[in-house]
Amino acid sequence: MAGLNFEAIPPLSSPIRFYLTATAFALLAAIMIALHGETLWLSRWMPATLAITHLIALGVMAMIMIGSLFQVMPVLCGAAIPIKGWSLHLFHATLTAGVLSLAAAFLGWLSFLIPFVLLGLSLGYFSLTLAWLLLTQAKGEQTRIPILLAIFALSVLVLLGLILLSGYLWGYMPTAGKVLTNLHAGIGSFGWIMLLIMAVSFQVIPMFHVTPPYSPTWRYALITLLLTGLILASMQLLHFAAAWQLAWGWLLSIGATLLYCAVTLERLTKRKRKLPDVVINYWQFGLMNLILTCLLSVWLIVPFTKPDWALLWQTKLEVLLGFLFGFGFVLAIIQGMLLKIVPFLISLHLQRLMMQNPMAMIPLPDHYQLISRVRMKRQYFSYLALLTALWLAFLLPATTPLMAVVFAINWLIIAYNIFGALTLYREYRDKLVNAPKLSL
């Protein structure tokens, strides 16, 4: 870790606005899932499926990951993202409008030109700004380099997305069939998401859960294997290699991901603090879902002869794969990290206020006062209910609206936990601000 820089900590509103926006997008996605129901299982190429996928991938996952980077960079890299004031308001508004317009365009309500411009400008601006910061000011090589690679993957992901939108707008498509779409999904999953989760977990798991640190050998090996797989997959896909050759790059990325799961689960079993912790449960359950996702991916990718029943279910399995990766893994890690990050950043801001007025002498709330253990368990159990509803919807597609209802309840609980922590923050902030000052 590069060392905490109090001067670099952004205002609390910087990450929180992205978290609250993500909860709104989650509720919107839940409404769309309920409206379209079992038709989502017909194909991953359905307009409604694509709209919901991007609402969750950009509106929920990316929104929280970007918001967390505003907080993570000063803590892990000692440098704040220089997007603040009016530029932060504009970036957030443009990104939000871009996600909404993209979902609307998939449903045929708007032209793809609007999300092309909005998402290209917002995500392009964020990627370039953060890349420049990581190259010129950030510290801590073991965190800086993996985050830089994740941002590079995000840049490639955005570029591929813009090329795909160009196909809708002007008929421009540099590759045949769904090659570019698969590459877009793969870079998003194994590049942007996995690289960033790896980079952050290398620091926060030992820090928050008192586990043995990841050795440099494992850190470099996992990142190198994952990156090599992505490069091979990209080169092979763009050169229209044979189906079996296409698989090698993805198989290497999947292998690196499985190794990461094994190493991380092993670290979590060796934590020194053995007290029950819902966040540990989120990590363990999320990683097990990721293992299942990887194994299912291998089964779908490798071109061996499959039984007739598998061929009949293949389309549904492809949709399940997306839900399992998103709901089962990414949202599990995100929900668990929010339970740590929100109290952590609130505590940091209250400590800074206390340092500005040492005479206040007000006992600050601990993490479990900001979000109680009971609320954490309630959130976790609602997440388990969501996964149960997902499998039920897979087996009985007519129950898909039930999954939407549970998804909405899960994110309403998350919003309630965040708002509850913010309410306590405002109470303590007002006490610190209004406390007697030291007079000289």
Secondary structure, 3 states (H helix, E strand, C coil): CCCCCHHHCCCCHHHHHHHHHHHHHHHHHHHHHHHHHHHHHCCCCCHHHHHHHHHHHHHHHHHHHHHHHHHHHHHHHCCCCCCCCHHHHHHHHHHHHHHHHHHHHHCCCCCCHHHHHHHHHHHHHHHHHHHHHHHHCCCCHHHHHHHHHHHHHHHHHHHHHHHHHHHHHHCCCCCCCCHHHHHHHHHHHHHHHHHHHHHHHHHHHHHHHCCCCCCHHHHHHHHHHHHHHHHHHHHHHHCCCCHHHHHHHHHHHHHHHHHHHHHHHHHHHCCCCCCCCHHHHHHHHHHHHHHHHHHHHHHHHCCCCCCHHHHHHHHHHHHHHHHHHHHHHHHHHHHHHHHHHHHHHHHHHHHHHHHHCHHHCCCCCCHHHHCCHHHHHHHHHHHHHHHHHHHHHHHCHHHHHHHHHHHHHHHHHHHHHHHHHHHHHHHHHHHHHHCCCCCC
